[in-house]
Amino acid sequence: MKAKAAVFNGAGVPFEVREFEVTETPSGYGRSELIASGVCGTDLHFYRGTLSVGTPTVIGHEFVGRLVDCDPDEAAAYGLKAGDNVIADIAVPCGKCLLCRNGDDANCVNMSVTNGGSIYEPPYLFGGYAEVNYTPLTNLVKIPDGLDPKIAAMFACPGPTAIHAVRLAKQANIRIDGDTTAVVQGLGPVGTFAVMYLKTLGVKKLYAITAGDNKSREELAYRLGADEVLNLDRDGKDRVTEKIRSENGGLGADLCFEASGAPSAVPQGMNMLRNRGAYLIPGQYSNNGGVHVEPQLITFKALQMIGSSQYSMIDVRDYLDFLCAHEELYETILSLGTYYKVSDVNRAFEDALAGKNVKTLLVK
């Protein structure tokens, strides 16, 4: 038995689709067959060269599949069994560093990953861009029975990413409720989920900011809960900023969620916030260059700036709980995916880089 996988050979280099032997499942691992594996913004950064990864390798960390082979006793210890639909979480915190010891394993300073194995040593297929995946049972999260795994696959990384940023805000005693005016910068997968998630938290007024000429993306933001969508190209950066600064009697927004990845979004976000406003910044996940920032704004406005780069297993479980609690979103969520065979990975990346899709996914 063989399985196809997309091998990444470096920035700007087309993926090479290879066939690999499906080998015996190692002890402590589960072998899963692909249902859908998302193309993350991180993967696009690898391709652009704004993030680095060793090559050749099978990248991808949004693998959703059906668990087909595992030791029954080992799997049972983690609440798993063959036939379960699962999400493969690649993060492996050390459990020993200062952050891990203080309950913050998402920011472990010795983080390793499950998808970093060699493509030259069996079982070869550790990454998400493959028809078969091998992941330690410790890093498999069961998708609840009755939840369509393709729904879970749509935001398998963006969802937990947004949820973790909000978790950090709550840990800092930042209120997000019916008195909150919130702004989401960017309407890629993370921003799209953030709009949906913040709306379910009951925020009073929710703005979404985008750019370019993509009316369908703006309409989607309204469907997911945005009260107003502003476009930097159509409305102008200054007018967008002033519009949001008119909130709270001219003080600005209570909360800003940066999901665009554009460095220029950060100074604008700082300007849109009120005194003691909170800025969640999970979107700046690559080296896209510097930008001029007026640090005195942080001081004079006493801004609460919270970076958030990873997420924990608990965030994945909270993401699945969120989906189970909001069946009214299923039809819209399913409409967001554009699917490509693993063998069509280069066309998938071409379309994703061109911004044609809300969410790009690989399937068997």
Residue pairs with C-beta under 8 A, 6 or more apart in sequence:
1 21
1 22
2 19
2 20
2 21
2 22
3 19
3 20
3 22
3 125
3 130
3 131
3 132
4 17
4 18
4 19
4 20
4 130
4 131
4 342
4 343
5 17
5 18
5 19
5 20
5 58
5 119
5 124
5 125
5 127
5 129
5 130
5 131
5 132
5 342
6 15
6 16
6 17
6 58
6 60
6 129
6 130
6 342
6 345
6 362
7 15
7 16
7 17
7 18
7 56
7 57
7 58
7 119
8 15
8 46
8 47
8 53
8 55
8 56
8 57
8 58
8 59
8 129
9 15
9 16
9 55
9 56
10 55
11 46
11 47
11 48
11 49
12 47
12 48
12 49
14 346
15 129
15 345
15 346
15 349
16 56
17 342
17 343
17 345
18 119
20 119
20 124
20 125
20 130
20 132
21 122
21 124
22 31
22 123
22 125
22 132
23 122
23 123
23 124
24 122
24 123
25 31
25 69
25 70
25 71
25 123
25 134
26 123
26 134
27 71
27 74
28 71
28 74
28 136
28 137
28 138
29 70
29 123
29 134
29 135
29 136
29 137
30 67
30 69
30 70
30 75
30 80
30 86
30 134
30 135
30 136
30 137
30 140
31 67
31 68
31 69
31 70
31 123
31 132
31 133
31 134
32 63
32 65
32 66
32 67
32 68
32 86
32 88
32 132
32 133
32 134
32 135
32 140
33 65
33 66
33 68
33 131
33 132
33 364
34 63
34 64
34 65
34 130
34 131
34 132
34 133
34 342
34 362
34 363
34 364
35 64
35 65
35 66
35 85
35 149
35 150
35 153
35 363
35 364
36 64
36 149
36 150
36 153
36 337
36 339
36 361
36 362
36 363
37 60
37 62
37 63
37 64
37 65
37 128
37 129
37 130
37 153
37 361
37 362
37 363
38 60
38 62
38 128
38 153
38 154
38 155
38 156
38 157
38 189
38 359
38 360
38 361
38 362
39 60
39 62
39 348
39 349
39 352
39 359
39 360
39 361
39 362
40 60
40 61
40 62
40 157
40 158
40 189
41 188
41 189
41 190
41 261
41 285
41 286
42 51
42 61
42 157
42 285
42 286
43 59
43 60
44 349
44 352
44 353
45 51
45 285
45 286
46 52
46 53
46 59
47 349
47 353
48 286
48 353
50 286
50 287
50 288
51 285
51 286
51 287
53 59
54 116
56 119
57 115
57 116
57 119
57 127
58 115
58 119
58 124
58 125
58 126
58 127
58 128
58 129
58 130
59 115
59 127
59 128
59 129
60 115
60 127
60 128
60 129
60 130
60 362
61 88
61 90
61 113
61 115
61 127
61 128
61 157
62 128
62 153
62 156
62 157
62 361
63 87
63 88
63 127
63 128
63 130
63 133
63 135
63 156
64 85
64 86
64 87
64 88
64 143
64 149
64 150
64 152
64 153
64 156
65 85
65 86
65 88
65 133
65 149
66 83
66 84
66 85
66 86
66 149
67 75
67 80
67 81
67 82
67 83
67 84
67 85
67 86
67 140
68 82
68 83
69 82
70 80
70 81
70 82
70 137
72 81
72 82
74 137
75 81
75 82
75 137
77 137
78 137
78 138
78 140
79 142
80 86
80 137
80 140
80 142
84 142
84 143
85 142
85 143
85 147
85 149
85 152
86 140
86 141
86 142
86 143
87 140
87 141
87 143
87 152
87 153
87 156
87 316
87 320
88 114
88 128
88 133
88 135
88 139
88 140
89 114
89 135
89 139
89 140
89 141
89 313
89 316
90 113
90 114
90 115
90 135
90 139
91 106
91 108
91 111
91 113
91 114
91 139
91 310
91 311
91 312
91 313
92 111
92 112
92 113
92 114
92 136
92 139
93 99
93 100
93 105
93 106
93 108
93 110
93 111
93 312
94 100
94 108
94 109
94 110
94 111
94 112
95 105
95 108
96 110
97 108
97 109
97 110
98 109
99 105
99 107
99 108
99 109
100 108
105 312
106 164
106 310
106 311
106 312
106 315
107 309
107 310
111 310
114 126
114 135
114 136
114 139
115 126
115 127
115 128
116 126
117 124
117 126
117 134
118 124
123 134
125 132
125 133
125 134
126 133
126 134
126 135
127 133
128 362
129 342
129 345
129 362
130 342
131 342
131 364
139 313
141 313
141 316
141 317
141 320
143 149
143 152
143 320
144 320
144 324
146 324
147 320
147 323
147 324
148 330
148 334
150 334
150 337
151 323
151 330
151 333
151 334
152 319
152 320
152 323
153 337
153 361
154 333
154 334
154 336
154 337
154 359
154 361
155 189
155 192
155 193
155 319
155 333
155 359
156 316
156 319
157 189
157 311
158 188
158 189
158 190
158 192
158 193
159 193
159 197
159 319
159 322
159 323
160 311
160 312
160 315
160 316
160 318
160 319
161 190
161 193
161 282
161 308
161 311
161 315
162 190
162 193
162 194
162 197
162 257
162 259
162 282
163 197
163 311
163 315
163 318
163 319
163 322
164 282
164 308
164 310
164 311
164 312
164 315
165 194
165 257
165 280
165 281
165 282
165 306
165 308
166 176
166 197
166 198
166 201
166 280
167 315
167 318
168 280
168 306
168 308
169 176
169 255
169 278
169 280
169 306
170 176
172 278
172 304
172 306
174 255
174 278
174 304
174 306
176 182
176 198
176 201
176 203
176 255
177 201
177 202
177 203
178 202
178 203
178 204
179 204
179 254
180 201
180 203
180 204
180 254
180 255
181 203
181 204
181 205
181 206
181 207
181 247
181 248
181 253
181 254
181 255
182 198
182 203
182 205
182 206
182 207
182 253
182 254
182 255
182 256
182 257
183 206
183 207
183 208
183 209
183 244
183 253
183 255
183 256
183 257
183 269
183 272
184 191
184 194
184 195
184 198
184 206
184 207
184 208
184 209
184 226
184 257
184 259
185 191
185 209
185 256
185 257
185 258
185 259
185 260
185 262
185 265
185 268
185 269
185 283
186 209
186 210
186 258
186 259
186 260
186 261
186 262
186 265
186 283
187 195
187 208
187 210
187 214
187 217
187 218
187 220
187 221
187 259
188 259
188 260
188 261
188 358
189 358
189 359
190 259
190 282
190 283
191 208
191 257
191 259
191 260
191 283
192 220
192 221
192 224
192 336
192 358
194 257
194 259
195 206
195 208
195 221
195 224
195 225
195 226
196 224
196 225
196 329
197 322
198 206
198 225
198 255
198 257
199 206
199 224
199 225
199 226
200 225
200 322
200 326
203 255
205 227
205 228
205 247
206 225
206 226
206 227
206 228
207 226
207 227
207 228
207 229
207 230
207 243
207 244
207 253
208 218
208 221
208 226
208 228
208 229
208 230
209 229
209 230
209 231
209 232
209 240
209 260
210 217
210 218
210 221
210 229
210 230
210 231
210 232
211 231
211 232
211 233
212 231
212 233
212 355
213 233
214 355
217 358
218 229
218 231
220 332
220 336
220 358
221 229
222 229
223 332
224 329
224 332
230 240
230 243
230 244
231 240
232 240
235 243
237 268
240 268
241 268
241 271
241 272
244 252
244 253
244 272
245 251
245 252
245 253
245 271
245 272
247 253
247 254
247 274
248 254
248 274
251 274
251 275
252 271
252 272
252 273
252 274
252 277
253 272
253 273
253 274
253 277
254 273
254 274
254 277
254 278
255 273
255 277
255 278
255 279
255 280
256 269
256 272
256 273
256 277
256 278
256 279
256 280
257 280
257 282
258 265
258 266
258 269
258 279
258 280
258 281
258 282
258 283
258 284
259 282
259 283
260 283
261 283
261 284
261 285
261 286
261 288
262 288
263 284
263 288
263 289
263 290
263 291
264 291
265 283
266 281
266 284
266 291
266 293
267 291
267 292
267 293
267 294
269 279
269 281
270 279
270 293
270 294
270 297
270 298
270 301
270 303
271 297
273 279
273 301
273 303
274 301
275 301
275 302
276 301
276 302
276 303
276 304
277 301
277 303
277 304
278 303
278 304
278 306
279 303
279 304
279 305
279 306
280 306
280 308
281 305
281 306
281 307
281 308
282 307
282 308
282 309
284 307
285 309
297 303
298 305
323 329
323 333
336 358
336 359
337 357
337 358
337 359
337 360
337 361
338 351
338 356
338 357
338 358
338 359
338 360
338 361
339 361
339 362
339 363
340 347
340 348
340 351
340 360
340 361
340 362
340 363
341 362
341 363
341 364
342 362
342 363
342 364
345 362
348 360
348 362
349 360
351 357
351 360
352 360
